[in-house]
Amino acid sequence: MIRIAVVGEIGSGKTYVANLFGLPVFNADKEVAKIYKNNKIVFNKLKLKLPEFISSFPVKKESISSAIENNPKNLKVITKIIHPVVKKNLRKFLRKNKSKKAIVLDIPLYFENKLDKKKDVVIFISSKKNQINSAIKRRGKSNLKLLKRLGRLQKSLIIKKKRSNYVIKNDFKSAKLKKRVKILKNQILNI
């Protein structure tokens, strides 16, 4: 199985590109949302560590945001609780899809959490900062202060780009991007 990892800056279009491949996608952000919604063990651990922010189940994204904004150290507390569950879900996803020719990993902290394997095909999504900011604002619900804080967790974009096998430019023009991804998919899968 070919593992294709999509990396880049927050808001650069990683999830959009990952889905364009038309392959099974492991989306870490969606996994985290599911865990907050369905996992009572995680809720109890968060409630124990952050009782002033986490009080009711399911865990609300706003509660997590408030905890991080109130004290940046809370991000480490949350990460220690949530990441082992995300990794467990990733292992399940890989087992479930082991017979597929390829899968896509949409994991914002792919390098930072040492999830990279030697044979992985890594694609860096390159976007201009002003286009990223416009895309984030169009989403509406994003907290720019929180996104900046989360962005500091990530390795330098220069390092991510250097460690990538391919770079796709996302100028937020759908037709061009779809064409670029199709060409790259055919190249990776030798179609």
ABEGO torsion letter per residue (X at the ends): XBBBBBBEBBGAGAAAAAAAAGBBBBBAAAAAAAAAAABAAAAAAAAAABAAABABOBBBAAAAAAAAAABAAAAAAAAAAAAAAAAAAAAAAAAAAAABABBBBBBAAAAAAGABBAABBBBBBBBBAAAAAAAAAAAGABBAAAAAAAAAABBBAAAAAAABABBBBBAGBAAAAAAAAAAAAAAAAGX
